[in-house]
Amino acid sequence: MAPLLALLAVSCHWTEKRAPLDAVARVGEVYLSARELARMMPGQILPTDSADVAQKKISAWVARQVLLEKARQNLDEALEADIESQISQYRESLLIFLYEDKVTRQLLDTVVSDKEIEEYYKANRSQFVLKSNIVRARFVKVEKTSRDAQHIRRELFAEPFTESNLLTLADLCRRSAENYFLDDERWIFFNDLLREVPIQTYNQEEFLRNNRDIEVNTGQHWYYVSIADFKVRDMISPISFEKERIRAIILNQRKKEVQTAMEEDLLEEARRTGMIEYYLK
């Protein structure tokens, strides 16, 4: 930014006697300094572009200050007082939030065991009613011209599907598939699968109940899908699907407990030291 500051220093001449030496613009009694302008400038900029960008930043600052000055002139005192009160409340809330966040990060135990997750799940099953259909599935998208297409199909639909099938399939997919997902232990939304595979269905629940191995031919590609399991809307969601959500709920509960305990401790200390007094009868 040094070349820009030097340019401004030699190219700007001000007649206002009270203008700071590094001022680059003025609106009323408010000045924009070269240092403030430098902070507005983008980090990566060519020297040849700096003067043009600086002028645009100055113009934007001037326009904002003119609007701000006009707003101040036309607001009644009650409204301006209300704004100042809101600003004060926001500042206080921000200070409290930052302090509570700092203390919480120091005291919060962030380790949530599988046992805690399971206990919460069992005690709150009604919270985990599915609103969308979910599946455990494998799918592969491969060009019809691929020499591995039929081999991929055989491995994907193998009965029983073994670890050997999975290893062979993974190798084939890395070599030939355009898209694939082989982790059928993981629950996913059926709608997410439909975004990857052009399955046509007007009743998802009925489709899932009647289809396990699915082939879709689009002319250029084969889509192979093997559905290992599914759960439909209004069923209880499996714990493995809700694990991260439960962990977040437990951590949020702990956070509230830490903040409540901190607040109670601070109040007790303030009472003990005579920091608090009440005057209303």
C-alpha positions in Angstrom: 0.0 0.0 0.0 3.0 2.3 0.3 2.8 3.5 -3.4 -0.9 4.3 -3.0 -0.3 6.4 0.2 2.5 8.3 -1.5 0.2 9.0 -4.5 -2.5 10.3 -2.3 -0.1 12.4 -0.3 1.2 14.3 -3.4 -2.1 14.5 -5.4 -4.6 15.7 -2.7 -4.6 19.4 -1.7 -7.0 20.6 0.9 -7.9 24.1 1.8 -9.6 23.2 5.1 -7.2 24.4 7.8 -8.4 21.7 10.2 -8.0 18.8 7.8 -5.6 16.1 9.1 -2.4 15.8 7.1 -3.3 12.3 5.8 -6.9 13.2 4.9 -8.1 12.0 1.5 -11.8 13.1 1.7 -14.2 15.0 3.9 -17.9 15.0 4.5 -19.0 17.7 6.9 -16.8 17.3 9.9 -15.8 13.7 9.2 -12.5 12.9 7.4 -11.3 9.8 5.7 -7.6 9.2 6.3 -5.2 7.5 4.0 -4.6 4.8 6.7 -8.4 4.0 6.8 -8.5 4.0 3.0 -5.6 1.5 2.9 -7.6 -0.9 5.2 -10.4 -0.7 2.6 -8.2 -1.8 -0.3 -8.2 -5.4 -1.5 -5.1 -7.4 -0.5 -4.1 -8.5 -4.1 -4.2 -5.5 -6.5 -1.9 -4.4 -9.3 -0.2 -1.0 -8.8 -1.7 0.1 -12.1 -5.2 -0.5 -10.7 -4.7 1.0 -7.3 -5.6 4.6 -8.0 -8.8 3.6 -9.8 -9.9 1.2 -7.0 -9.0 3.9 -4.4 -11.2 6.4 -6.1 -14.1 4.0 -6.1 -13.6 3.3 -2.4 -13.5 7.0 -1.6 -16.6 7.6 -3.6 -18.4 4.8 -1.8 -17.3 6.2 1.6 -18.4 9.7 0.6 -21.9 8.5 -0.5 -22.3 6.6 2.8 -21.3 9.5 4.9 -23.7 11.9 3.0 -26.6 9.5 3.6 -25.5 9.0 7.3 -25.4 12.8 7.8 -28.8 13.2 6.2 -30.3 10.4 8.4 -28.9 12.1 11.5 -30.4 15.4 10.5 -33.9 14.0 9.9 -34.3 11.6 12.7 -36.3 12.8 15.7 -34.6 12.7 19.1 -36.7 9.9 20.4 -35.9 7.6 17.5 -32.2 8.4 17.7 -32.2 7.7 21.5 -33.9 4.4 20.7 -31.1 3.5 18.2 -28.5 4.4 20.8 -30.2 2.2 23.3 -30.3 -0.7 20.8 -26.6 -0.2 20.0 -25.8 -0.2 23.8 -27.8 -3.4 24.3 -26.2 -5.1 21.4 -22.7 -4.2 22.7 -23.6 -5.6 26.1 -25.0 -8.8 24.7 -21.9 -9.2 22.5 -19.6 -8.8 25.5 -21.6 -11.3 27.5 -21.7 -13.8 24.6 -17.9 -13.5 24.0 -17.2 -14.0 27.7 -19.6 -17.0 28.0 -18.1 -18.5 24.9 -14.6 -18.2 26.2 -15.4 -19.8 29.6 -17.6 -22.5 28.0 -14.8 -23.5 25.6 -12.4 -23.8 28.6 -14.8 -25.9 30.8 -17.0 -27.9 28.3 -16.3 -31.6 28.1 -16.7 -32.3 24.3 -16.3 -36.1 24.5 -19.7 -37.8 24.1 -19.5 -41.6 24.5 -21.5 -44.1 22.4 -23.2 -45.1 25.6 -24.5 -41.6 26.2 -25.7 -41.4 22.7 -27.6 -44.7 23.0 -29.2 -43.7 26.3 -30.4 -40.5 24.9 -31.7 -42.2 21.8 -33.7 -44.8 23.9 -35.1 -42.1 26.2 -36.2 -39.8 23.3 -37.2 -42.1 20.5 -40.2 -39.9 19.7 -37.8 -37.1 18.6 -36.5 -39.3 15.8 -39.5 -40.0 13.6 -38.5 -39.8 10.0 -39.9 -37.1 7.8 -38.2 -38.5 4.6 -37.4 -42.0 3.3 -33.8 -43.3 3.9 -31.9 -46.2 2.5 -28.7 -48.2 2.8 -27.6 -48.8 -0.7 -24.7 -49.2 -3.3 -24.9 -47.6 -6.7 -22.7 -47.3 -9.8 -22.9 -45.2 -12.9 -21.0 -46.5 -15.9 -20.9 -45.9 -19.6 -22.7 -48.6 -21.6 -19.6 -48.9 -23.8 -17.4 -49.7 -20.9 -15.9 -53.2 -21.0 -16.4 -53.4 -17.3 -20.1 -52.6 -17.2 -21.4 -56.2 -17.0 -18.6 -57.2 -14.6 -19.6 -54.4 -12.3 -23.2 -55.5 -12.6 -22.4 -59.1 -11.5 -20.3 -58.0 -8.6 -22.8 -55.4 -7.4 -25.8 -57.8 -7.5 -23.9 -60.9 -6.2 -25.8 -63.0 -3.6 -24.5 -63.2 -1.1 -22.5 -60.0 -1.3 -19.2 -60.6 0.3 -16.0 -58.7 1.2 -14.4 -60.2 -1.9 -17.2 -58.8 -4.1 -16.7 -55.4 -2.5 -13.0 -55.3 -3.1 -13.4 -56.4 -6.7 -16.2 -53.9 -7.2 -14.2 -51.0 -5.7 -11.3 -51.8 -8.1 -13.6 -51.9 -11.1 -15.3 -48.6 -10.1 -12.0 -46.8 -9.6 -11.0 -47.9 -13.1 -14.3 -47.4 -15.1 -17.2 -45.9 -13.2 -18.2 -42.3 -13.7 -19.8 -42.2 -10.3 -20.3 -44.7 -7.5 -21.1 -45.1 -3.8 -20.4 -48.5 -2.1 -20.9 -47.9 1.6 -24.1 -49.7 2.2 -23.6 -49.5 6.0 -24.4 -45.8 5.9 -27.9 -44.5 5.8 -28.6 -41.8 3.2 -31.8 -39.9 2.2 -33.5 -41.7 -0.7 -34.0 -38.2 -2.4 -30.2 -37.8 -2.4 -29.9 -41.1 -4.2 -32.6 -40.0 -6.7 -30.5 -37.0 -7.5 -27.7 -39.3 -8.7 -29.8 -42.1 -10.3 -32.7 -41.3 -12.7 -35.2 -43.6 -11.1 -38.8 -42.7 -12.0 -41.3 -43.3 -9.2 -44.4 -41.6 -8.0 -44.7 -43.5 -4.8 -41.3 -43.8 -3.1 -42.6 -46.1 -0.2 -44.2 -48.5 -2.6 -41.1 -48.5 -4.8 -38.8 -49.3 -1.9 -41.0 -52.1 -0.7 -40.9 -53.8 -4.1 -37.3 -53.2 -5.4 -33.9 -54.3 -4.3 -31.7 -54.6 -7.4 -32.4 -51.8 -9.8 -31.0 -51.2 -13.4 -31.7 -48.0 -15.2 -30.7 -47.5 -18.9 -30.5 -43.9 -20.2 -29.0 -44.7 -23.6 -25.5 -43.7 -22.7 -25.2 -45.1 -19.2 -26.1 -48.0 -17.0 -27.1 -47.1 -13.4 -26.9 -50.1 -11.1 -28.5 -49.8 -7.6 -28.6 -52.4 -4.8 -30.7 -51.5 -1.8 -29.6 -53.3 1.4 -32.3 -51.8 3.7 -34.7 -48.9 3.9 -37.0 -47.0 6.3 -39.9 -44.9 5.2 -41.5 -41.8 6.6 -43.1 -42.0 10.1 -40.8 -44.8 11.1 -38.3 -44.4 13.9 -34.9 -43.3 12.4 -32.0 -45.7 13.2 -29.5 -44.5 15.8 -26.6 -44.6 13.3 -28.4 -42.1 11.2 -29.0 -39.8 14.2 -25.6 -40.2 15.9 -24.2 -36.8 15.0 -27.5 -35.0 15.7 -27.6 -36.6 19.2 -24.0 -35.7 19.9 -24.8 -32.0 19.1 -27.9 -32.1 21.3 -25.9 -33.5 24.3 -23.1 -30.9 23.8 -25.7 -28.1 23.6 -27.2 -29.3 26.9 -23.8 -29.4 28.5 -23.1 -25.9 27.2 -26.3 -24.6 28.8 -25.4 -26.3 32.1 -21.9 -24.8 32.1 -23.3 -21.3 31.4 -26.0 -21.7 34.1 -23.5 -22.8 36.7 -21.1 -20.0 35.7 -23.9 -17.4 36.1 -24.9 -18.8 39.5 -21.3 -18.8 40.7 -20.8 -15.2 39.6 -24.0 -14.0 41.3 -23.0 -15.8 44.5 -19.6 -14.2 44.4 -21.1 -10.8 43.8 -23.5 -11.1 46.7 -20.7 -12.4 49.0 -18.4 -9.4 48.2 -21.1 -6.8 48.6 -21.1 -6.0 44.9 -24.9 -6.2 44.7 -27.4 -3.9 46.5 -31.2 -3.6 46.1 -32.9 -0.3 46.9 -36.5 -0.9 46.0 -38.7 -1.8 49.0 
